Amino acid sequence: MATTTGKTSCIICKKSKMTVKCSGCSKDFGLNHISEHHNELSQQLGTIEDQFNDLKLEMDEQKSNPQKPELMKQIDKWERESIEKVRQVADEVRRELSSYIVTFATNLDFKLKQLTQKIIQCRKDNDFADQEIQVFNEELK
């Protein structure tokens, strides 16, 4: 980690004294401060180890229970909401279709009654020819 460089200024206290150059950061530290620098690095390494252990623990939990992560919960919520929206739209379309069918059937019934009256009148009057038959066929289509 360090090599002795002789008398130079310590990066911490700025005093000219016997220093040691850190091979990692290339800074000169006095003999008293090199151990402080090493302790700081040791603490940083400890923090990294803690973060690594936390991450490893979280990954192990997710591997053992892949249904638990927050993203899975969000997907489940999205699925429920989407299904509910589809149900609402389907119900609305059913209501609209029912209304359309009733209107269509009512109109068709009215037209069939009119056609029936025309046919009855033609038969009663015995007044029909090819043209009337053709018109009646067209109206039935």
Secondary structure, DSSP 8 states (H G I E B T S, - for coil): -EEEEEEEE-TTT--EEEEEEETTT--EEEHHHHHHHHHHHHHHHHHHHHHHHHHHHHHHHHHH-TT-SHHHHHHHHHHHHHHHHHHHHHHHHHHHHHHHHHHHHHHHHHHHHHHHHHHHHHHHHT---HHHHHHHHHHH-
